[in-house]
Amino acid sequence: MGDPAGCGPAITAAAWRQLRADPGLAFYVIGAPELYAPGVPVREIAAPDEARGTFADALPVLALSDVPDIRPGEPDADAAPAIIRSIALATNHALDGLAAGIVTNPINKALLYGAGFVYPGHTEYVAHLCAEPHANPPHPVMMLVGGGLRVALATIHMPLMQVGKALTVSGLVELGHIVAQAMTRDFGIPAPRLAFSGLNPHAGEDGTIGRQEIDIINPAAHALRLAGIDISDARPGDTVFAEALSGAYDAVIAMTHDQGLIPVKTLDFWGGVNVTLGLAVVRTSPDHGTAYDAAAAGTTRPDSLIAALRLAAAMATARNLSA
């Protein structure tokens, strides 16, 4: 459901209108039926397996009873428990094989903290729910897909001045293994070619503009190659994405948030998808926030959600084939 006061209801209804004729993209939404009607026909379902037979004629909704009356663009803290429960239900359905994957509409994390939500966001909460009993949660990796690029991030919401100290050889090695495995399991690429971006201009220029490439990134790449993973040493950030677009690499691992998001959003501002790698379930999300202003004005666009639905279906198919 995401935040019911945000763009989620409108883009979900619009996505159903565009995808209703394709049974391979059938989905159901966990939320309040009144959020979507009268914009589209809605049919309440009692279980996920009822969705496929309903999808062509109406938007299937697995109803939550605790969603307050909502006006678009006006967030309501009373909706927080239902938002959290919708994420948990969706994850449990995917873990139990009742759904092929999860597509999460945007949430406002600050709204949830008052309801006891202790996770930085969707991703960490889903990872927690995917953890085996008495085990640490899996390490989720954020990847952006759009404009012909797949870009995983080594650091996310962190001040730039802290990134150099946050990067470690062991962390990048773990990240490289997760991305390589996901390229095969989730994207159907049997022998993926990966690239590390550099952190500094010109990838450090042999240490004259910073040593992170020499001391951290390139040793991690060497260790990954010894493990059989095809990955480059640090490539200059101003050329590596063009190299990937030309077909040299299947995915790039960028060192910072903006370094990775700028090329994806420049190439496909409306249709980029946020993918979480390294989980037991398929999880994608639109690459934007709650868009309260657009929800209130009725100017939302479903492009990114539709792309997220298509990618989730493709990833689920790839996982089934690899299994």
C-alpha positions as CSV (number, residue, x, y, z in Angstrom):
1,M,0.0,0.0,0.0
2,G,2.7,2.5,1.0
3,D,1.5,5.7,2.6
4,P,-2.2,6.0,1.6
5,A,-2.0,9.8,1.6
6,G,0.8,9.8,-0.9
7,C,0.9,8.8,-4.6
8,G,0.5,5.1,-3.9
9,P,-3.3,4.7,-4.4
10,A,-3.4,6.8,-7.6
11,I,-0.4,5.1,-9.3
12,T,-1.7,1.7,-8.3
13,A,-5.0,2.3,-9.9
14,A,-3.3,3.7,-13.0
15,A,-1.0,0.7,-13.2
16,W,-4.0,-1.7,-13.0
17,R,-5.6,0.2,-15.9
18,Q,-2.5,-0.3,-18.1
19,L,-1.7,-3.9,-17.1
20,R,-5.1,-5.5,-16.6
21,A,-4.9,-7.2,-20.0
22,D,-1.7,-9.1,-19.1
23,P,-2.3,-12.0,-16.8
24,G,1.5,-12.4,-16.4
25,L,1.5,-9.1,-14.5
26,A,-1.5,-9.8,-12.3
27,F,-1.1,-8.2,-8.9
28,Y,-3.1,-7.5,-5.8
29,V,-2.8,-4.6,-3.4
30,I,-2.9,-4.8,0.4
31,G,-4.8,-1.8,1.6
32,A,-8.2,-0.2,2.0
33,P,-10.6,-0.8,-0.9
34,E,-12.0,2.8,-0.7
35,L,-8.6,4.2,-1.5
36,Y,-8.9,3.0,-5.1
37,A,-12.7,3.2,-5.8
38,P,-14.4,4.9,-7.6
39,G,-11.4,5.5,-9.8
40,V,-11.3,1.8,-10.8
41,P,-13.5,-1.2,-10.2
42,V,-12.3,-2.9,-7.0
43,R,-12.9,-6.5,-5.8
44,E,-12.0,-7.5,-2.3
45,I,-10.2,-10.8,-2.1
46,A,-9.7,-13.1,1.0
47,A,-6.5,-14.7,-0.2
48,P,-3.7,-14.0,-2.7
49,D,-4.7,-16.9,-5.0
50,E,-8.0,-15.1,-5.8
51,A,-6.1,-12.2,-7.5
52,R,-5.3,-13.8,-10.9
53,G,-8.9,-14.7,-11.7
54,T,-10.1,-11.2,-10.7
55,F,-7.3,-9.0,-12.3
56,A,-8.7,-8.6,-15.8
57,D,-12.0,-7.1,-14.5
58,A,-11.2,-5.4,-11.2
59,L,-8.3,-4.4,-9.0
60,P,-7.9,-7.1,-6.4
61,V,-7.6,-5.7,-2.9
62,L,-6.7,-7.7,0.2
63,A,-8.5,-5.4,2.7
64,L,-7.0,-3.9,5.8
65,S,-9.6,-2.8,8.4
66,D,-7.5,-0.2,10.2
67,V,-6.8,2.4,7.6
68,P,-8.3,5.7,8.6
69,D,-10.2,8.0,6.2
70,I,-7.5,9.6,4.1
71,R,-7.3,12.7,1.9
72,P,-4.7,12.7,-0.8
73,G,-1.7,14.8,0.2
74,E,-2.6,14.9,3.9
75,P,-0.5,12.3,5.8
76,D,-2.1,10.9,8.9
77,A,-0.1,9.3,11.7
78,D,-3.1,7.0,12.5
79,A,-2.4,5.2,9.3
80,A,1.1,4.1,10.4
81,P,0.1,0.7,11.9
82,A,-1.7,-0.3,8.7
83,I,1.2,0.8,6.6
84,I,3.6,-1.3,8.6
85,R,1.2,-4.3,8.6
86,S,0.9,-4.1,4.8
87,I,4.6,-4.5,4.4
88,A,4.7,-7.4,6.8
89,L,1.8,-9.2,5.1
90,A,3.3,-8.7,1.7
91,T,6.7,-10.1,2.8
92,N,5.1,-13.1,4.5
93,H,3.1,-13.9,1.4
94,A,6.2,-13.8,-0.7
95,L,8.2,-15.9,1.8
96,D,5.3,-18.5,1.9
97,G,5.1,-18.7,-1.9
98,L,1.7,-17.0,-2.1
99,A,3.1,-14.2,-4.2
100,A,6.0,-14.1,-6.6
101,G,7.4,-10.9,-5.2
102,I,6.8,-7.6,-3.4
103,V,6.4,-4.1,-5.0
104,T,6.4,-1.5,-2.3
105,N,4.7,1.9,-2.8
106,P,6.5,4.8,-1.2
107,I,6.3,5.5,2.6
108,N,7.1,8.4,4.8
109,K,9.5,6.9,7.4
110,A,9.1,9.7,9.8
111,L,5.4,9.0,10.0
112,L,6.0,5.5,11.1
113,Y,8.5,6.2,13.9
114,G,5.7,7.3,16.3
115,A,4.1,3.8,15.8
116,G,7.2,2.1,17.1
117,F,8.9,1.5,13.7
118,V,12.6,1.2,14.4
119,Y,14.0,0.5,10.9
120,P,15.6,3.1,8.6
121,G,13.1,2.2,5.9
122,H,11.3,-0.5,3.9
123,T,14.5,-2.3,2.9
124,E,15.8,-3.0,6.4
125,Y,12.3,-4.0,7.7
126,V,11.9,-6.5,4.8
127,A,15.4,-7.8,5.5
128,H,14.5,-8.3,9.1
129,L,11.3,-10.2,8.2
130,C,13.4,-12.4,5.8
131,A,15.9,-13.4,8.5
132,E,16.0,-17.0,9.7
133,P,15.1,-17.5,13.4
134,H,17.9,-16.4,15.7
135,A,20.0,-15.3,12.8
136,N,21.2,-11.9,11.7
137,P,19.1,-10.3,8.9
138,P,20.5,-10.7,5.3
139,H,22.5,-7.8,3.9
140,P,20.2,-6.0,1.5
141,V,21.8,-4.1,-1.4
142,M,20.2,-1.2,-3.2
143,M,20.3,-1.3,-7.0
144,L,18.7,1.2,-9.4
145,V,17.6,-0.1,-12.8
146,G,16.7,2.3,-15.6
147,G,17.8,3.8,-18.8
148,G,19.7,0.7,-19.8
149,L,21.8,0.7,-16.6
150,R,21.9,-1.5,-13.4
151,V,23.7,0.4,-10.6
152,A,24.3,-1.0,-7.1
153,L,25.4,1.4,-4.3
154,A,28.3,0.8,-1.9
155,T,27.0,3.6,0.3
156,I,23.6,5.2,0.4
157,H,22.4,8.1,2.7
158,M,25.7,9.2,4.0
159,P,27.6,12.6,4.0
160,L,30.2,12.6,1.2
161,M,33.0,13.4,3.7
162,Q,32.3,10.1,5.5
163,V,32.3,7.8,2.5
164,G,36.0,7.4,2.2
165,K,36.2,6.1,5.8
166,A,33.1,3.9,5.3
167,L,34.5,1.9,2.4
168,T,36.3,-1.3,3.4
169,V,37.8,-4.2,1.4
170,S,35.7,-6.8,3.2
171,G,32.5,-4.7,2.7
172,L,33.1,-4.3,-1.1
173,V,33.9,-8.0,-1.4
174,E,30.7,-8.9,0.2
175,L,28.8,-6.4,-2.0
176,G,30.4,-7.8,-5.1
177,H,29.4,-11.4,-4.2
178,I,25.8,-10.3,-3.6
179,V,25.6,-8.3,-6.9
180,A,27.1,-11.1,-8.9
181,Q,24.7,-13.7,-7.4
182,A,21.8,-11.5,-8.1
183,M,22.8,-10.9,-11.7
184,T,22.6,-14.6,-12.2
185,R,19.6,-15.5,-10.0
186,D,17.4,-12.4,-10.6
187,F,18.4,-11.2,-14.0
188,G,19.3,-14.5,-15.7
189,I,22.9,-13.5,-16.6
190,P,25.0,-16.6,-16.2
191,A,28.4,-14.9,-16.3
192,P,27.9,-11.3,-15.3
193,R,30.5,-8.6,-16.0
194,L,30.7,-6.1,-13.2
195,A,32.5,-2.8,-12.7
196,F,33.6,-0.9,-9.6
197,S,33.4,2.9,-10.0
198,G,36.2,4.9,-8.5
199,L,35.5,7.2,-5.6
200,N,37.9,10.0,-6.6
201,P,38.2,12.0,-9.9
202,H,39.9,9.9,-12.6
203,A,39.7,6.9,-10.2
204,G,42.4,8.5,-8.1
205,E,44.9,8.8,-10.9
206,D,47.4,6.4,-9.5
207,G,47.0,7.7,-6.0
208,T,47.6,11.4,-6.8
209,I,44.0,12.3,-6.2
210,G,43.2,10.0,-3.3
211,R,44.2,6.5,-2.3
212,Q,40.8,4.7,-1.8
213,E,41.1,3.1,-5.2
214,I,44.6,1.7,-4.5
215,D,44.0,0.8,-0.8
216,I,40.4,-0.4,-0.9
217,I,38.5,-0.7,-4.2
218,N,41.2,-2.4,-6.3
219,P,42.2,-5.0,-3.6
220,A,38.5,-5.9,-3.3
221,A,38.2,-6.3,-7.0
222,H,41.3,-8.6,-6.9
223,A,39.8,-10.7,-4.2
224,L,36.5,-11.0,-6.2
225,R,38.4,-12.1,-9.3
226,L,40.2,-14.8,-7.3
227,A,36.7,-16.0,-6.3
228,G,35.7,-16.3,-10.0
229,I,33.8,-13.0,-10.3
230,D,34.4,-10.9,-13.4
231,I,34.8,-7.4,-12.1
232,S,37.0,-4.4,-13.0
233,D,39.3,-2.4,-10.9
234,A,38.0,1.1,-10.1
235,R,36.9,2.8,-13.3
236,P,36.5,6.6,-13.5
237,G,33.1,7.7,-12.5
238,D,32.7,10.0,-15.5
239,T,33.2,7.1,-18.0
240,V,32.1,3.8,-16.4
241,F,28.4,4.4,-17.0
242,A,29.0,5.1,-20.7
243,E,31.0,1.9,-20.8
244,A,28.2,-0.1,-19.3
245,L,25.7,1.4,-21.8
246,S,28.0,0.3,-24.6
247,G,27.8,-3.3,-23.3
248,A,31.1,-3.6,-21.5
249,Y,29.4,-4.3,-18.1
250,D,26.1,-5.8,-16.9
251,A,26.1,-3.8,-13.7
252,V,28.1,-1.0,-12.0
253,I,28.8,-0.8,-8.3
254,A,28.9,2.9,-7.5
255,M,30.7,4.3,-4.4
256,T,28.1,7.0,-3.5
257,H,24.4,7.6,-3.7
258,D,24.4,10.5,-6.2
259,Q,27.2,9.0,-8.3
260,G,24.9,6.0,-9.0
261,L,21.5,7.8,-9.2
262,I,22.5,10.7,-11.4
263,P,23.1,8.6,-14.6
264,V,20.0,6.4,-14.0
265,K,17.7,9.4,-13.4
266,T,19.2,11.4,-16.2
267,L,18.5,8.6,-18.7
268,D,15.1,7.6,-17.3
269,F,13.7,10.1,-14.8
270,W,10.2,8.7,-14.7
271,G,10.8,5.0,-15.1
272,G,13.7,4.1,-12.8
273,V,13.2,1.2,-10.4
274,N,14.7,0.6,-6.9
275,V,15.6,-3.1,-6.5
276,T,16.7,-4.8,-3.3
277,L,19.3,-7.5,-3.9
278,G,20.3,-10.2,-1.4
279,L,16.9,-11.1,0.0
280,A,15.0,-14.4,0.0
281,V,12.1,-12.5,-1.8
282,V,11.9,-10.4,-4.9
283,R,11.4,-6.8,-3.9
284,T,11.2,-3.7,-6.2
285,S,9.8,-0.2,-5.6
286,P,9.2,3.0,-7.6
287,D,12.3,5.2,-7.6
288,H,10.5,8.2,-6.0
289,G,8.9,9.3,-2.7
290,T,5.4,9.7,-1.5
291,A,4.8,12.8,-3.7
292,Y,2.2,14.3,-1.4
293,D,1.8,17.4,-3.6
294,A,1.2,15.5,-6.7
295,A,-1.3,13.2,-4.9
296,A,-3.2,16.3,-3.7
297,A,-3.1,17.9,-7.2
298,G,-4.0,14.7,-9.0
299,T,-0.8,14.8,-11.2
300,T,0.9,11.6,-10.2
301,R,2.5,9.4,-12.9
302,P,2.6,5.6,-12.7
303,D,5.6,5.0,-14.9
304,S,8.0,4.0,-12.2
305,L,5.5,1.7,-10.5
306,I,4.7,0.0,-13.8
307,A,8.4,-0.5,-14.4
308,A,8.8,-1.9,-10.9
309,L,5.9,-4.4,-11.4
310,R,7.3,-5.5,-14.8
311,L,10.8,-6.0,-13.3
312,A,9.5,-7.9,-10.2
313,A,7.7,-10.3,-12.6
314,A,10.8,-10.7,-14.7
315,M,13.0,-11.3,-11.6
316,A,10.6,-13.9,-10.2
317,T,10.6,-15.7,-13.6
318,A,14.4,-15.7,-13.6
319,R,14.5,-17.1,-10.1
320,N,12.1,-19.9,-11.1
321,L,14.3,-20.8,-14.1
322,S,17.5,-20.8,-12.1
323,A,15.9,-23.1,-9.5
